[in-house]
Amino acid sequence: MKALAGALALVLPMLLQPAFAATEQQNKMATCNKDAGDKKGEERKAFMKDCLSSKPKVSEAQKAQQDKMKSCNAEAKGKTGDERKKFMSACLKKG
């Protein structure tokens, strides 16, 4: 009986998980498919090609954050460990 309970404890979590998680490409395909709406034929084919090959748009806020991160990383050159962590934290917080 204990062996059965042990086996069940190992197998049950696997059964409760989804079979697989959608990949980024699958999510993009679903989004493009939804955005294509009622397009048909060549129009749909062209739309899907453009949609699937496009890179995600980066907002101005995201771009500003990326630029700030690059700048702080450049200034942190030579710092390691806790010193670097403290510097990066302070650098990224300043406006």
MIDOSE-1310 file (N, C-alpha, C; in nm, 2 decimals, decimal comma, always signed):
residues 95
mkal	+0,08/-0,12/+0,00/+0,00/+0,00/+0,00/+0,09/+0,13/+0,00; +0,20/+0,12/+0,08/+0,29/+0,24/+0,08/+0,35/+0,26/-0,05; +0,39/+0,15/-0,12/+0,45/+0,16/-0,25/+0,35/+0,23/-0,35; +0,23/+0,19/-0,35/+0,13/+0,25/-0,43/+0,11/+0,40/-0,40
agal	+0,11/+0,44/-0,28/+0,10/+0,58/-0,24/+0,22/+0,66/-0,29; +0,34/+0,59/-0,27/+0,46/+0,66/-0,32/+0,46/+0,68/-0,47; +0,42/+0,58/-0,54/+0,42/+0,59/-0,69/+0,31/+0,70/-0,73; +0,20/+0,70/-0,66/+0,10/+0,80/-0,69/+0,15/+0,94/-0,67
alvl	+0,22/+0,95/-0,56/+0,28/+1,08/-0,52/+0,37/+1,13/-0,63; +0,44/+1,04/-0,70/+0,54/+1,08/-0,80/+0,47/+1,11/-0,93; +0,36/+1,03/-0,96/+0,30/+1,05/-1,09/+0,19/+1,16/-1,09; +0,12/+1,18/-0,99/+0,01/+1,27/-0,98/+0,05/+1,42/-1,02
pmll	+0,16/+1,47/-0,97/+0,20/+1,61/-1,02/+0,22/+1,61/-1,17; +0,28/+1,51/-1,23/+0,30/+1,51/-1,37/+0,17/+1,51/-1,45; +0,07/+1,45/-1,40/-0,06/+1,44/-1,46/-0,14/+1,57/-1,45; -0,11/+1,65/-1,35/-0,18/+1,77/-1,33/-0,12/+1,89/-1,41
qpaf	+0,00/+1,87/-1,46/+0,07/+1,98/-1,54/+0,01/+1,97/-1,68; +0,01/+2,09/-1,75/-0,03/+2,09/-1,89/+0,06/+2,00/-1,97; +0,02/+1,95/-2,08/+0,10/+1,86/-2,16/+0,22/+1,93/-2,21; +0,21/+2,06/-2,25/+0,33/+2,14/-2,28/+0,29/+2,28/-2,28
aate	+0,39/+2,37/-2,26/+0,36/+2,51/-2,25/+0,38/+2,57/-2,39; +0,30/+2,66/-2,43/+0,31/+2,72/-2,56/+0,45/+2,80/-2,58; +0,51/+2,78/-2,69/+0,64/+2,85/-2,71/+0,61/+2,99/-2,75; +0,71/+3,08/-2,75/+0,69/+3,22/-2,79/+0,64/+3,22/-2,93
qqnk	+0,69/+3,14/-3,02/+0,65/+3,14/-3,16/+0,50/+3,09/-3,17; +0,46/+3,00/-3,09/+0,32/+2,96/-3,10/+0,23/+3,07/-3,05; +0,27/+3,14/-2,95/+0,20/+3,26/-2,90/+0,19/+3,36/-3,00; +0,30/+3,39/-3,07/+0,30/+3,49/-3,18/+0,20/+3,45/-3,29
matc	+0,20/+3,32/-3,33/+0,12/+3,27/-3,43/-0,03/+3,29/-3,39; -0,06/+3,26/-3,27/-0,20/+3,28/-3,22/-0,24/+3,43/-3,23; -0,15/+3,52/-3,19/-0,18/+3,66/-3,19/-0,20/+3,71/-3,34; -0,11/+3,67/-3,43/-0,12/+3,71/-3,57/-0,24/+3,65/-3,63
nkda	-0,28/+3,53/-3,60/-0,40/+3,46/-3,65/-0,52/+3,54/-3,61; -0,52/+3,58/-3,48/-0,64/+3,66/-3,43/-0,64/+3,80/-3,50; -0,53/+3,86/-3,52/-0,52/+3,99/-3,58/-0,56/+3,99/-3,73; -0,54/+3,87/-3,79/-0,57/+3,86/-3,94/-0,72/+3,87/-3,96
gdkk	-0,80/+3,84/-3,86/-0,94/+3,85/-3,87/-1,00/+3,78/-3,99; -1,07/+3,85/-4,08/-1,14/+3,79/-4,19/-1,06/+3,79/-4,32; -0,94/+3,83/-4,31/-0,86/+3,83/-4,44/-0,85/+3,69/-4,50; -0,85/+3,68/-4,63/-0,84/+3,55/-4,70/-0,74/+3,55/-4,81
geer	-0,70/+3,44/-4,85/-0,62/+3,42/-4,97/-0,48/+3,49/-4,96; -0,45/+3,56/-5,07/-0,31/+3,63/-5,07/-0,30/+3,74/-4,97; -0,41/+3,81/-4,94/-0,41/+3,91/-4,84/-0,37/+3,86/-4,70; -0,43/+3,75/-4,67/-0,40/+3,68/-4,54/-0,26/+3,63/-4,54
kafm	-0,22/+3,57/-4,64/-0,09/+3,51/-4,65/+0,02/+3,62/-4,63; +0,00/+3,73/-4,70/+0,09/+3,85/-4,69/+0,09/+3,90/-4,55; -0,03/+3,92/-4,49/-0,04/+3,97/-4,35/+0,03/+3,88/-4,25; +0,01/+3,75/-4,26/+0,07/+3,65/-4,17/+0,22/+3,65/-4,18
kdcl	+0,27/+3,66/-4,31/+0,41/+3,67/-4,33/+0,48/+3,79/-4,26; +0,42/+3,90/-4,28/+0,47/+4,03/-4,22/+0,46/+4,02/-4,07; +0,34/+3,97/-4,02/+0,32/+3,97/-3,87/+0,42/+3,87/-3,81; +0,44/+3,75/-3,86/+0,52/+3,65/-3,80/+0,67/+3,69/-3,81
sskp	+0,71/+3,77/-3,91/+0,85/+3,80/-3,92/+0,88/+3,93/-3,85; +0,78/+4,01/-3,81/+0,81/+4,13/-3,74/+0,86/+4,11/-3,60; +0,95/+4,20/-3,55/+1,00/+4,20/-3,42/+0,90/+4,27/-3,33; +0,90/+4,24/-3,20/+0,80/+4,31/-3,11/+0,84/+4,45/-3,10
kvse	+0,74/+4,54/-3,09/+0,77/+4,68/-3,08/+0,81/+4,71/-2,94; +0,91/+4,80/-2,93/+0,97/+4,84/-2,80/+0,91/+4,98/-2,77; +0,85/+4,99/-2,65/+0,79/+5,12/-2,62/+0,91/+5,22/-2,58; +0,87/+5,35/-2,58/+0,97/+5,45/-2,54/+1,02/+5,42/-2,40
aqka	+0,94/+5,38/-2,31/+0,98/+5,36/-2,17/+1,07/+5,24/-2,17; +1,05/+5,13/-2,24/+1,14/+5,02/-2,25/+1,27/+5,06/-2,31; +1,27/+5,14/-2,41/+1,39/+5,19/-2,47/+1,47/+5,27/-2,38; +1,41/+5,36/-2,30/+1,48/+5,44/-2,20/+1,54/+5,35/-2,09
qqdk	+1,47/+5,25/-2,05/+1,52/+5,16/-1,95/+1,64/+5,08/-2,00; +1,63/+5,04/-2,13/+1,75/+4,97/-2,19/+1,87/+5,06/-2,20; +1,85/+5,18/-2,24/+1,96/+5,28/-2,25/+2,02/+5,31/-2,11; +1,93/+5,32/-2,01/+1,98/+5,34/-1,88/+2,07/+5,22/-1,83
mksc	+2,02/+5,10/-1,86/+2,09/+4,98/-1,82/+2,23/+4,98/-1,89; +2,23/+5,01/-2,02/+2,36/+5,01/-2,09/+2,46/+5,11/-2,03; +2,41/+5,23/-2,00/+2,49/+5,33/-1,94/+2,54/+5,29/-1,80; +2,46/+5,24/-1,72/+2,50/+5,19/-1,58/+2,60/+5,08/-1,59
naea	+2,58/+4,99/-1,69/+2,67/+4,88/-1,71/+2,81/+4,93/-1,75; +2,81/+5,03/-1,83/+2,94/+5,09/-1,87/+3,01/+5,15/-1,76; +2,93/+5,22/-1,67/+2,99/+5,29/-1,56/+3,04/+5,19/-1,45; +2,98/+5,07/-1,45/+3,01/+4,97/-1,34/+3,13/+4,89/-1,38
kgkt	+3,19/+4,92/-1,49/+3,30/+4,84/-1,54/+3,41/+4,83/-1,43; +3,46/+4,71/-1,40/+3,56/+4,69/-1,30/+3,51/+4,66/-1,16; +3,38/+4,69/-1,14/+3,32/+4,66/-1,01/+3,27/+4,51/-1,01; +3,28/+4,45/-0,90/+3,23/+4,31/-0,89/+3,15/+4,29/-0,76
gder	+3,08/+4,18/-0,75/+3,01/+4,13/-0,63/+2,92/+4,24/-0,57; +2,92/+4,25/-0,44/+2,83/+4,34/-0,37/+2,85/+4,49/-0,41; +2,97/+4,52/-0,44/+3,00/+4,66/-0,48/+2,92/+4,69/-0,61; +2,93/+4,60/-0,71/+2,86/+4,62/-0,84/+2,71/+4,62/-0,81
kkfm	+2,66/+4,53/-0,73/+2,51/+4,52/-0,70/+2,46/+4,66/-0,65; +2,54/+4,71/-0,55/+2,50/+4,84/-0,49/+2,50/+4,95/-0,59; +2,61/+4,95/-0,67/+2,62/+5,06/-0,77/+2,51/+5,05/-0,87; +2,48/+4,93/-0,92/+2,38/+4,92/-1,02/+2,24/+4,96/-0,97
sacl	+2,22/+4,92/-0,85/+2,09/+4,95/-0,78/+2,07/+5,10/-0,78; +2,17/+5,17/-0,72/+2,17/+5,32/-0,71/+2,16/+5,38/-0,85; +2,24/+5,34/-0,94/+2,25/+5,39/-1,08/+2,11/+5,38/-1,15; +2,05/+5,27/-1,14/+1,92/+5,25/-1,21/+1,80/+5,32/-1,14
kkg	+1,82/+5,35/-1,01/+1,71/+5,43/-0,94/+1,72/+5,57/-0,97; +1,84/+5,63/-0,99/+1,84/+5,77/-1,01/+1,78/+5,81/-1,14; +1,72/+5,93/-1,14/+1,63/+5,97/-1,25/+1,71/+6,04/-1,36
